[in-house]
Amino acid sequence: MQSLIRTKRWLAQSRQAIHSVHLLLIVCSSCLFLSLPSTAQTTSPKWPDQMECRDLTSNPDIDPVLGGWCIAIDDRRGNCVACHTFNISPWPISLPTAGNLAPPMVAMKARFPDSAALRSVIEDASAFNPRSSMPPYLKHQILTPEDIDHVITFLETL
Ligand code: HEC
């Protein structure tokens, strides 16, 4: 009889202990869940995809960095991503993987300290390499000078 009471008490205590562990787990996992999105946002801003860009670029006061990104990925405008990849993370899931026909766009400010030099390549790459496959964006009026300003502002953040 005595041992039965002891077993029952032990069982009740164990159940209480398991219950506390459960509670602790729930509290911990919700803390983790709540803290994750904010960390992800500060370390890696979300780059809009082409559809999101179409809404954004209808706003004339768009942030020039975002505006430049939107021109660069738009397959009816810059479409730089057909040939170049950009040093951004995370790459939008709904955007096709960038091409690797041309050099990746990394450390642009270090490699092109003079933005006029960067502008000249974008305006007309054939001036530097007559056999370049890169579209001469200004010469062929694919982009306006203002579009190119935005693209340069974006590239210089990479
Ligand atoms: C059809 C492919 C193609 C597209 C589209 C393209 N490029 Fe290029 N780009 C190249 C190639 C190839 C080179 C290498 C140099 C050359 O052959 O002219 C190059 C070189 C460059 C360079 C010099 C890079 C370096 O490391 O020296 C810059 C800057 C550049 N491209 C920017 C752009 C931007 C900005 C766009 C979009 C507005 C773009 N490119 C679109 C093919 C392309």
Residues whose N, C-alpha, C, O or C-beta is under 5 A from the ligand:
A	BS01	HEC	G78 N79 C80 A82 C83 L101 A102 P103 V121 I122 A125 N129 S132 S133 M134 P135
